[in-house]
Amino acid sequence: MKVTAWRLVQAKYAAHAFSGEGARQFGGRWNRKGTALVHAASSLSLAALELLVHLESYQVLQSYRAISAEFDERFCQWLDTEHLPPDWSGFPAAESTKSIGADWIQQRQSAVLAVPSVLIPIEMNFLINPQHPDFARLKIGEPGEFFYDQRLVKVRE
């Protein structure tokens, strides 16, 4: 079965959206600084929500691109909340989830790891390892324009 993941990035980074460079520079819930990792979501709406929760400035929402990645589910390992440590959804991100991501990347278990979204745990986010040999088998789509409805951010401005 084919799976589609969605990634939203600022237009100026669209050409390198699947390099893992941003996560390598800053780290995240599932990786430590220095480890390249691509974050994507199981739907475009979840990708939008995941981005909104991390923004420091809402002015940047005017220049985003949506990019899909399609892959066969055989390239994906799935984790559900039952197999995660109790602190997996904490803020700031726990060291336990960073260790899960580091182990997954180091062991090269799969090109994609599906993990529950902290925001909506019944929905999935996808961690993509751009260094995995099967990464080349993912079909990365062309960047398309993405516009946020201003009603999503008017309360915070």
C-alpha positions as CSV (number, residue, x, y, z in Angstrom):
1,M,0.0,0.0,0.0
2,K,1.2,3.5,-0.8
3,V,1.5,6.1,2.0
4,T,1.6,9.8,1.5
5,A,3.4,12.2,3.9
6,W,3.2,16.0,3.8
7,R,5.8,18.5,4.6
8,L,5.4,22.3,4.8
9,V,8.5,24.5,4.4
10,Q,9.2,28.1,3.7
11,A,9.6,28.7,0.0
12,K,13.3,29.6,0.3
13,Y,14.0,26.1,1.7
14,A,11.7,24.1,-0.7
15,A,14.6,22.8,-2.9
16,H,16.2,21.2,0.2
17,A,13.1,20.2,2.1
18,F,14.0,16.6,2.4
19,S,17.7,17.0,3.3
20,G,17.1,16.9,7.0
21,E,19.3,19.9,7.5
22,G,17.0,21.9,9.7
23,A,16.5,19.1,12.1
24,R,20.3,18.5,12.0
25,Q,21.0,22.1,13.0
26,F,18.3,22.4,15.7
27,G,17.3,18.9,16.9
28,G,13.8,18.0,17.8
29,R,11.5,15.6,19.6
30,W,12.9,12.6,17.8
31,N,16.5,13.6,17.1
32,R,19.4,15.4,18.7
33,K,21.4,18.2,17.1
34,G,23.8,16.9,14.6
35,T,21.4,14.2,13.2
36,A,19.7,14.8,9.9
37,L,16.0,13.9,10.0
38,V,13.0,15.0,8.0
39,H,9.6,15.6,9.7
40,A,6.4,15.1,7.8
41,A,2.8,14.4,8.6
42,S,0.1,12.0,7.5
43,S,-2.1,14.8,6.2
44,L,-1.7,18.3,5.0
45,S,-3.9,19.6,7.7
46,L,-1.8,17.9,10.4
47,A,1.4,19.3,8.8
48,A,-0.2,22.8,9.0
49,L,-1.1,22.3,12.7
50,E,2.4,20.9,13.5
51,L,3.9,23.9,12.0
52,L,1.6,26.4,13.7
53,V,2.4,25.2,17.1
54,H,6.2,25.7,16.6
55,L,6.1,29.2,15.0
56,E,7.7,32.1,16.8
57,S,6.4,34.6,14.3
58,Y,3.2,34.4,12.3
59,Q,4.4,36.7,9.7
60,V,6.3,33.9,7.9
61,L,3.1,32.0,7.1
62,Q,2.8,33.9,3.8
63,S,5.5,32.0,2.0
64,Y,5.1,28.3,2.5
65,R,5.2,25.4,0.1
66,A,3.5,22.0,0.5
67,I,5.5,19.0,-0.7
68,S,4.4,15.4,-0.6
69,A,6.4,12.2,-0.3
70,E,4.9,9.0,-1.4
71,F,6.3,5.6,-0.3
72,D,5.4,2.0,0.0
73,E,4.5,1.0,3.5
74,R,7.1,-1.7,3.5
75,F,9.7,1.1,3.8
76,C,8.0,2.3,7.0
77,Q,8.2,1.1,10.6
78,W,5.2,2.0,12.8
79,L,5.3,2.9,16.5
80,D,2.1,3.5,18.5
81,T,1.7,5.1,21.9
82,E,1.7,1.7,23.6
83,H,5.4,1.3,22.6
84,L,6.5,4.7,23.7
85,P,7.8,5.8,27.1
86,P,5.4,7.7,29.4
87,D,7.1,11.0,28.8
88,W,7.1,10.8,25.0
89,S,4.7,13.7,24.6
90,G,6.2,16.1,27.2
91,F,7.3,19.6,26.5
92,P,10.1,20.2,26.1
93,A,10.8,17.0,24.3
94,A,12.2,14.2,26.5
95,E,15.5,12.6,26.1
96,S,13.7,9.2,25.7
97,T,12.2,10.2,22.4
98,K,15.5,11.6,21.1
99,S,17.0,8.2,22.0
100,I,14.3,6.3,20.1
101,G,15.0,8.4,17.0
102,A,18.8,8.1,17.4
103,D,18.6,4.3,17.7
104,W,16.3,4.1,14.7
105,I,18.6,6.2,12.6
106,Q,21.8,4.4,13.7
107,Q,20.3,0.9,13.2
108,R,18.9,1.9,9.8
109,Q,15.8,-0.1,10.5
110,S,13.7,1.6,7.8
111,A,13.7,4.8,5.7
112,V,10.6,6.0,7.5
113,L,9.4,5.8,11.1
114,A,5.7,6.5,11.8
115,V,5.2,8.0,15.2
116,P,2.0,9.4,16.9
117,S,1.5,13.2,16.7
118,V,1.8,14.8,20.1
119,L,-0.9,17.2,19.1
120,I,-3.3,14.5,17.9
121,P,-2.0,11.1,19.1
122,I,-4.4,9.1,16.9
123,E,-2.8,10.7,13.8
124,M,0.8,9.9,12.6
125,N,3.8,11.9,11.8
126,F,6.6,10.5,9.7
127,L,10.3,10.7,10.4
128,I,12.3,10.2,7.2
129,N,16.0,9.3,7.3
130,P,17.6,11.0,4.2
131,Q,20.7,8.8,4.8
132,H,18.9,5.5,4.5
133,P,19.5,3.5,1.3
134,D,15.8,3.2,0.7
135,F,15.3,7.0,0.9
136,A,15.9,7.1,-2.9
137,R,12.7,5.0,-3.3
138,L,10.5,7.7,-1.9
139,K,8.7,9.7,-4.5
140,I,9.1,13.4,-3.6
141,G,6.6,15.7,-5.2
142,E,7.0,19.1,-6.5
143,P,6.5,22.1,-4.1
144,G,3.0,23.6,-4.4
145,E,1.8,26.9,-2.9
146,F,0.2,26.6,0.5
147,F,-1.8,29.4,2.1
148,Y,-2.9,29.6,5.7
149,D,-6.3,31.0,6.3
150,Q,-5.7,34.2,8.3
151,R,-8.5,33.2,10.8
152,L,-6.0,30.6,12.1
153,V,-3.7,33.2,13.4
154,K,-5.8,36.4,14.0
155,V,-6.1,35.7,17.7
156,R,-2.4,35.6,18.2
157,E,-1.4,38.7,16.2
